Amino acid sequence: MAKKKNVQHDAADENVGPHIADEPRGWDVPWLVSCAAITALATFMRFYELAIRPLHHDEGVNGHFLTTLFRDGMYKYDPANYHGPTLYYISLFFTRIFGLETLPIRWSVAVWGVLIVVLAFFLRRYIGRAGSLAAALFLALSPGMVYISRYFIHEMFFVFLGLGLVIAVAFFIEQRRPGPFAIFWIALLLLVCFFPTTLNLAAAAAKDSPTLFWAIAIAIFIVEAAMIGYLIKLMLGWNEGRPIHLLLASACVSLMFATKETAFITLGTVLIACICVWIWQKIYTGAADIGPEFYSAELTFSNFKNAVGSGTDRILL
């Protein structure tokens, strides 16, 4: 009887199609060492002698908006420039700490060039161990990726958001529990959302006293951090925290539109690619027999709907 059940179970699995390979459990030391080595290489390629080249004219245009924000504390959107404010506010964080200099300005972009390489490691489940390491290595060494990562311009953060969107949606469809990286990013996003309120309240209460300003700002920040910690705890209790991935994907889309006007082109291209894959699978009936690299039984629209859930969960998401 048990044998009969197993046969039926195996047959059912065969009907589903190829599955994405399971990730190994425990510490995979060779994998971690390889990831660390590639990340170190990417960091060296992007940060070494970063100020050796003078600022490019495009960097000068972005530098004009950053300088105004740095000196006057105010950003005003210019329709003739098209680009949004995210790059300037990210760079403002670096320049407030290290000064309005070439190195801090370019650090604010180079860091995203390194993080793109790190994101490639999260593709191991979909393109295999060797595939993800190769992808990360090519990204680390790509002349174009290295050049743009060392260049004070919007593109690198934009590409990071695009790749982050794809990974977050894939993780959400698989209904994976959020790991430390996902929790860190959702906490950082919430802190950034609260931070302007912190500064405005502190400035209104302290008036012209810098000491009082920082004392009030730190106190408010501690309260907000505690609130965010409690909020994340509640989110982790909601379907084991799986909706966090969809929230991160939504944040990527929002930040893409706040970064560059070409967001609709990028997202439109992703949509066209999804439609083309769906059509290809319908036309080529043997796609399911090729392997998980070309056909996945998990990454489907029906599984996306299942991950969204129903009733209150669907309304909230």
Order of alpha helices (4+ residues) and beta strands (2+ residues): alpha-alpha-alpha-alpha-alpha-alpha-alpha-alpha-alpha-alpha-alpha-alpha-alpha-alpha-alpha
